[in-house]
Amino acid sequence: ENGLPLREEVFLRLDGSEVPVEMSAIPIAYGNQTGSVVFMRDITQRKQTEREWEHLLSAIEQSGEIIMIADMTGNIRYVNPAFERTTGYSRAEVLGQNPRILKSGLVDPQVYVDLWRTLTSGEIWRGRLINRRKNGTTYTEDAIISPVRDSAGTVISFVAVKRDVPRELQLESQ
């Protein structure tokens, strides 16, 4: 934060337990002696948060469900590999795009009006959509789209968890 080079180390406490620290040092001179002032900060909580974050990201990346995060204007900010497998679009192709690139034209436009109204009022939308893959074929998905709030409770983005439902549709038609 103050421009000093930082490095991480692990120190032992008096009880023998380890504590990760972030440290930096600046040289000082006092009279004809030199030394250093060392600044250390316990980063145990940060390391725990990083481990939790990595675990969560790994779970999302490996999920069989489509997970997509969009900003307040509806532009895609994240998709997981299940999205890529299902839609045929790569992550790079859709980041910054609006999810309407998936529209098939087979869903009543009022569904999208209701979806957006529900989300912008801070509620969770649940429904079924028929979307179009990159290759032009369609697929049906059950979707749950939720507003994501910051610590003040303000909606800052939306997360969609979707599931391609060909088996369920086949059973319903039977």
LINJO-V740847 format. One record per backbone hydrogen bond with DSSP energy under -0.5 kcal/mol. NH is the residue of the N-H (numbers start at 1). CO is the residue of the C=O. E is the energy in kcal/mol with one decimal. If there is no record, write none. Layout:
nh = [NH:NH]
co = [CO:CO]
e = [E:E]
This chain:
nh = [7:9:11:13:16:19:21:22:23:24:26:28:30:33:35:37:38:39:40:41:43:47:48:49:50:51:52:53:54:55:56:57:58:59:60:61:62:63:63:66:68:69:70:71:72:74:76:77:78:80:83:84:85:86:87:88:94:94:95:96:97:99:101:102:103:104:111:112:113:114:115:116:117:118:119:120:121:122:123:125:127:129:131:131:132:133:134:136:139:141:142:143:144:145:146:146:148:150:153:156:157:158:159:160:161:162:162:163:165:169:170:171:172:173:174]
co = [23:21:19:17:13:11:9:41:7:39:37:35:33:30:28:26:36:24:38:22:20:43:44:45:46:47:48:49:50:51:52:53:54:55:56:57:58:59:60:162:160:78:158:75:156:71:97:69:69:67:80:80:81:82:83:84:90:91:91:76:94:74:98:99:100:130:108:108:109:110:111:112:113:114:115:116:117:119:118:145:143:141:129:139:102:137:87:133:131:129:163:127:161:125:144:159:157:154:150:148:148:70:146:68:144:66:160:142:140:165:166:167:168:169:170]
e = [-2.1:-2.3:-2.6:-3.3:-1.9:-2.6:-3.1:-2.5:-3.2:-2.0:-2.2:-2.7:-3.0:-2.0:-2.5:-2.7:-0.6:-3.3:-0.5:-2.2:-2.5:-2.6:-2.2:-2.5:-2.5:-2.2:-2.4:-2.7:-2.6:-2.2:-2.6:-2.8:-2.2:-2.2:-2.4:-2.8:-1.9:-0.8:-0.6:-2.8:-2.3:-2.5:-2.6:-2.6:-0.6:-1.9:-3.7:-3.4:-1.6:-1.7:-1.1:-1.4:-2.7:-2.3:-2.9:-2.1:-1.2:-0.7:-2.0:-3.3:-2.6:-0.9:-2.1:-2.4:-1.5:-0.9:-2.1:-0.7:-1.6:-2.8:-2.6:-2.5:-2.4:-2.7:-2.4:-2.7:-1.0:-2.0:-2.3:-2.6:-2.2:-2.7:-0.6:-2.8:-3.5:-3.5:-3.2:-1.7:-2.4:-2.8:-2.3:-3.5:-2.0:-2.9:-0.5:-2.9:-3.2:-2.4:-2.0:-3.4:-1.3:-2.8:-2.7:-3.4:-2.6:-2.8:-0.5:-2.3:-2.8:-2.1:-2.1:-2.4:-2.5:-2.4:-1.3]
